[in-house]
Structure formats: C-alpha cells, structure tokens
Amino acid sequence: MSRMKVLVSAYACEPKTGSEPGVGWHWVREMARFHEIWVITRENNRTSIELELVANPMSNVHWIYFDLPRWARFWKKGRRGVHLYYYLWQLGAYLLARRLHRKVAFELAHHVTLVTYWMPSFLALLPIPFVWGPVGGGESGPFQFLKTMSLRGRMYEHLRDAVRWLAQLDPLLRRTVRRARVAIATTEETADRIRRLGCTNVLVYSQVGLSPEELEVLGTAPVRAGEGPVRFLSIGSLLDLKGFHLALEAFARVRQRFVDSEYWILGDGPERKRLERLAQTLCVSGSVTFFGWQDRAIVFKRLGECDVVLHPSLHDSGGWACVEALAAGRPVVCLDLGGPSVLVGDEVGIRVPATTPASVVSTFSESMQSLAGNPQIRKRLGEEARRWVRHNFDWHSKGEWMNTQYEEAVRR
C-alpha cells in the first residue's frame, strides 16, 4: 500500500504515559511508520510532545494543537465537565479539519481518542474513508454487584447507564457509526452495542499495548521464587467499579492461611477511606498498604516486588495494569468481564466468573491461595505471560495490524 495522507483525531495524546494519552501517542507513532500523519490534539499536550520529539523526532507527523477559546472552557476543571468539553472540542476540531482537508486532500481519517463509543467523532463527516477506534465503554458490571457499592458508586453506575442510553439517541453518533468503514471495539460488549447502532464492519481488538522500551524494562523484573511473604498487588483508581472491596475481602480469607501475606494497592480516589475502613473491619489493615498515586516508573518497580496482580474490575474497556503485570512475569487474577477477559488468557492468569459477590470473593480467595502456595506455578505462568504479551501487545505488531485496517477501509 502506498503512503497516504492520514488525519488523526487524538484528544488525549502524550508520550511516556499509559491509559488514553498513551493510546493516542502510540497509535500516532506506529501509523507514522506507514503514512504521512496530521494529528489534531489538545494544546495542553504540546509541552510533553515537543520535549519527546527533541529526542525522538517524527519527521512525517504534523502536529496541530487546538483548544476552544478561554471563554468557552472556563468552566472545565480537571475531570469536571470533560465530556461536554470533549463534545464541543470535536466540533471545533472538525471545522479545523475541514479547512485542512481543502489544502492537504486527506485520503483517510482515523479517530483514536477518546476511546469512547457513546460519543460521536466529527471526523466521520469528512468525505473520505473513516476508521473509528478502538473505542470502548459498552461494558457494564453485573446488576447484583451494585449492592456491594457505596451510595456514590451506585449513583455513578445509574448515571452512566442513563448517559449512554441518551447518547445513543444522538443522530451524530449514529452518523459516526454508519460512516465508519471499519469500527474497532475494545470488547465484545462494546462491539455488540456498535452493531446495534448500525455498523456493518466491527472488529474486536484491544487498545492496550506496550512499547519495546517498556517491554524491556518490565521483562527484566526478577521472578520472586518463593522468598519472603507472598505479596499481592492492585493498580488503579480507587473507585467502586474497580472492585477493590471484593479483593480485600478475598485477601482477608487468604491471610487466615498465609499469615505473612501482604496486599499493596497503588492508586487513589474517592473510595480510599472506605477501603481503609474495610481493611480495619476485616482485621487486615496491618498487612494492607495504600501507596496512593505512583509515578509510572515506580509502578514498574513495584511490579517487580510482588508475586500476583489482582484486577477485580467490574467493568473496564482496557486494563493496562493487566498487560503491564503480565509483561513483568506476574500472573493476574481478574474477573471474566470486559477488557481484562480479553487481555488475560488461561495460560497466564485466572479469570473468575462474575456470578454473585459472594462467589467472586470465594473464587478469588481460592485462586489467590492456589498461587500463593505454589511458587513454581507462579513462575510457569509468569514465563508464559511474558511470551503472551510480546506476541499480542507489542505496539509494532499492533501498528501492522492497524495498517491492514487502513487498507480495508480504503478498499471498502
């Protein structure tokens, strides 16, 4: 395939990060191996991008930094109002893209971030082939788990369901879906929602990947072959939907047998105090450490100091912590839901069926005890995990896959 002029929308895009900003950065970097890329992203990403380009220039990528006027964004503070701002930002970015298209004559448009299926991408309105995704957000936690959440958590879940339902009535979202030559969903749950909105060509493919540099760092993490106390680790925002309250209950059972075991939790959020109180109630607060937010380099270091990673998220379109853990040779215990169920194969971890809260706690505990008592099994799973990640989540391979989708979009 000849090199094309490709326009990319990457609202979140930053080097040396995970989550959505890392998704935006890496898809741009990979597709620049094959095509001439123009990227529309936010102005607040400029500093980190330009610092990275000094060390690692990308001569065939053209960066366009765009934000709404100050008067149109004074009300946005952090995460407050982010979705409304994102909607308006896309409208402004489309008007900019339309002017650019008259000058450049793009051959393909690709929406990269945000990774959200229930909001439209205005790039779909351009008269050129359009690739959408990967996008997620179609995942929902089982209804019976709501009773284990705080009032804040239950309100969030109900509001999220209402917002998605209303968003799916948006004619611009339906236009986005039907204009997509190729739509890429992060999970089968999201793919099903996109198909029901009218898309005829939907693929399931995770947005999560690791660079060769990250694979190298994580690949050198030493395997703890039974020395010291068994140490479990979780990474993520301390929200009800992440399910850490279930993992704490499971850990309390594990500690009855493995009295020296430890549970480290990396992250922060509104549920931290509730989780700390739960640890005290379960009489395990002396064995549970809440580290708060950690720099990514420190997170990688902590992965090398643990034995098993727990990821009990009730709905998650991605699961970066799972892939990072597997790259570090650590087996993962997760729920068989959403993104983690795609990322964690049977040969590298344990996926726990999300039937009822009681059964999850019980099965999670049994899985943790099985791994805690068998360092050789942990080692075998860890070795296979590193091979699994290199085969499935290396960004170079993902770039080649996406280039195939570009070909398909143009051909269709």
N, C-alpha and C positions, 0 to 999 in steps of 0.2 A: 504494500500500500504506500502511495506517495505521501509526502509530508503535507499535512493540511493546516489551515489556519483555524484554530480552535479557540472559542471563547468560553471561559470557565467562570462560574459564579462560586466564590468561596468566602462567604461572610466570615466564617471562622477559619483562620489560616495562620499558623505560627510554627516556626521550626523548634525542634528540641522539646516538644510537648506531646502529651497523649491526648486522648479524647478528641472532641470535634476539631480543635485547632490543629492537632497532629494529622487528622484525616485530611483536612484541606491542604496542608503543606505537602504531604507525601503524594497525594494524587496529582498535584501540580508537578512536583518534581519528577514523578515517574512518566507522566504523559509527555513531558518535555523531551524525553528520550526519543520520541517518535514524531512529534509535531511542533509547529510554532504556536505558542500558547499566549493568549492575552487573559489576564486574571483580574477580575473586579473583586476587591476585598475592602475591608474597613480600614479607615485611616489609622486607628489605634493599633493595627498590626504592623505599621510601617517600620518602626524602630527595630523590632526583633528581626524582621525580614531583611532589612538592609544591612544589619550587622552580620547576619549569616551569609549574605551574598558577597560581602567583602572577602570572606574566607573561601566560600564555595559558590562562585558566580554561575549563573544560568543565563547564557547569552541569548537564548531563543525564547525567553519568557519576558513578557511585557507586563509590568505591574501598574494597575490603575487603582489608586486609593480613593475611596468615595465614602462620604458620610452625609447625612442630612444636615441642613443648616442648624446652627445652635438653637434658634428659636423653635425648631421642630423636634428637638431632642432634650430639652432642658429637664423634662420630667423623667427621663430614663436614668435610674441609679442602680448600677450593678445588674442583678437579675430582675429587678422590678421593671415591669413593662417591656421585657425583652422581646416577647413575641409580637406585640403590636409594633414596636420599633422595627423588628425584622421584616414585618409585612410591608411597612412603609419604605424601608430601605430598599427592598427588592423592587418596588415600583420606581424609585429614583434610579436604581441601577439599570433597570430596563430602558428608561429614557436615555441614559448614557450609552447603553449597549446599542440601541437603535442608531444613534449618531455614529458610533464607532463602526457599525456594520456598513454604513454607506461609504465610509472611507476604506475599510480593510477588506470587505467582502468575505466574511467568515464562511467556512464550509460546514461547521458543526458547532453546536452549543452543548455544554455539559454543566449541569447543576451538581455541585459537590457538597457544599454545606450551606445551611444546617442540614443535618441528617434527620429530617422530619417529613413524614409522608403527608401529614394532615394540613400542611401549608403549601400554597402554590409556588411554583417557580415562574417568574415572569419571563425568563429566557425562552420559555416554551412559545411565547408569542412571536418570536423572530421567525422569518420564513426560511428556516434551514433545519436540517435534521437535529433532533434534540435527544440527548441521553440524560436520564434522571436517576441520580443516586450513586452509591447505595443510600437509601432512605429507610428509616425505621420509625418506631413509635406506635406500631399497631399491637404491641404486646400488652396484655392485662394480667394482673395477678388473679388467682382463683378467688372467687367471691368469699369463700369460707374463711379466708385469712384476714379479712377486714376486722374481725372481732379481736385479733391479736394486736391491732394498731392503736396508737393514741388517737384522740379526737382530731388532732391536727392531721394525722396521717389519713384517717378516714375521709375527712373533708377534702383533702388533696385528691384522693382517688376518685371521689364522686365528681369533683370539679373537672378533673382530667377527662373523665368519660363524657361529661356534658360538652366540654370544649371540642373534643374530637367529633362528636355527633354533629354539632353545629357547623364545624369546619367542613365536614363532608358535604354540606349543602351549598358551599361556595362554588359558583359557576366557574371561577377562575381555577380552582383546584381540579375540577372535572376537565377543564380545558387542558391543564397541565398533564393530567393522566392520559388523555386521549391523543395528545400531541407527541407523547414520548414514543420514539421509535424503539427504544429499549428502556425499560424500567427495571431498576435493580433494588431489591428489598433485602434488608439485613436478616430477616427471619421469615419463616413460612407464615406466621401470623400476619405480618405486615403485607406480605405478598398476596394473601387472601383478600385483604381489605382493598388493595390496589386493583386487583382483578374485578372485584365487585363494583368499583368505581368506573370500570370500562376499559382498562388497558388490556391489550391482547398479547403483549410480549413481556412477561415478567420473569425475572431470574432471581434466585436467592443466592446471595453472596455477601459475606461479612465485610464490613468496612474496616475491620481491625487488622493492623499489620505492624511489623517491626522492621526497622532498617538494618542493614548489615552491621552497622556500628552498635546498635542496641543488642542484636543477636550475639555479637562478640562479647560485650560486657556481661550479659546475662549468662552466656554459655560458659563463662569461667567461674561462676558461683560454685563453691565447693559443696559436695554432697555430704550431709551430716549422716554418717553411717552408724547411728545408734548412740553417739556420745552425748552426754548431758540430758536434760529433761526434754521430752517431746514438746515441740513448740508449734502452735497453730497460729496462722496469720490471716487477717482480713484487711482489704484495702477498699476504701470508698467513702462517699459522703454518708454521714450518719443520719439517714432518713428511714422512715418506717419501711418504705418499699424495698430497701436493701436487705431486709430480713435479718439484721444482726441480732435482734432479740431472740430469734429462733436458734441461731448458732450459740448464743450464750447459754440457753437452756440445755442444748446438747452438750456443750463443754462441761457444764456442772455435773452431768452424768459421767462423762469421761473421767473427770477428776476423782470420782469415787474409786476408780480402779487405778488410774495413773496419777497418783497424788502429787507428783512433782511437775506435772504438765503445766504449760503456760499458754495463754492466748493473748496475742498482740493485735491491736486494732489501730490501723493507720487511717486517719481521716477525721473530719469534724463536721458538725451540722447541728440542727435544732434538736435532734433526739439524743444528744450526748448525755445530758444529765439524767434522762430517763434510763438510758442503758447503764450508766454508772450506778443508779439506784437498783436496777435489776441485778447487777453483779453482786451488790451487797446483800440483797434479799436471798440470792442463791448461795451465799457464803463462799463466793469465789473471787471477791474483789482483790484479794492479795495475790491472785495468780493471773489477773487480767490487767493489761497495761493499755491505756488510751494515750497514744502518742500525738494526736492532733494531726494537722496538715504537715506533710513532709515534702521536701524537695525531691524531684524525681530520682536524682542520683542516690539520695538516702533511701528511697523506696527500694531501689535495686539492691542496695546494700542489705536492707532488712530481709529481702527475699532470700539472700544467701545465708541468713542466720536462722531461718525457720525450717520446718520439716514438711508441713502440709498447709495449703492455702484453702480457706473456706470462702465460698462465694454464694451465700444463700439468697440472692436477689429474687424478688417475686416477679419483677418484670424489668427486662434490660435488653435493649436492642443491640448492645455490643458486649462489653465485658473485657476491657483492656487488661484488668488485673489478672484474668484467667490466662490470657496469652503470655503476659509477662512472667507469670508464675511457671507456666509450662516451659518457657524458654530458659528459665533458671533451673529446670530439672526438678520442679516441685509438683507432686500430684495435686489435683484440685478436686475438692468435694463441692458440688454445686447442685442447685435444683434443676430438674429437667424441664426448664422453661426458657423461652426466648433465646437471646444471643448465646448465653453460656452453653445451652444444649447443642448449639451448632459448633461452638469452639472446642468443647471438651469431648473427645472421643472416648470410647470404652477402654481403649488401651492406655490412656494417660490419666485417667481420673475416675471419679464415681459420680454419676448423675442420679439424684434422689427424686423419685416421683413426688409431685406436689399434690397429694391427695387431700389430707387434712393436716392442720397444725400439729396435732399430737403424733401422727405417723411420721411427719417430717422430722420432728425433734428426735423421735425414736430411731429412725433410719439414719439420720445424720450422726447421731451418737454412735451407733453400731459401726458405721463406716469409719468414723474417726478412731474408734478403738481398734478396729482391724488394722488400720495403717500405723497407729501408734505402737502396736505390739509386734510389727513386722518390718523392721528396717530394710530387709532385703527386698520386700515387695515395694517399699517406697523407692528404693534405688532403681529397681527394674522399671517401674512406672516413670520415674524421672528421666531415665535414659531414653525411653521411648518418646517421652514428652518433647525432649529437645529435637528429636528427628521429626516429630509431627509438626512442630512449629516451623522448622526450616522448610518443610515440604509445602505447608499450607498457608503460611502467614508472612513469608518473606516479601517485602514490598516490590522487589524486582519482578518476581513471578506475578504478583498482582497487577503490576503495570502492563505486562504482556497480555494478561487476561483481558484487561480493560481495553487495550488496543484492538483486540478481537471484537469487542462490543462496538467500538467505533466503526470498524469495517462493516459490521452487521447493520448498524444504524444507517450508514450511507447507502448500503446495498438495498435496504428496505425502502 
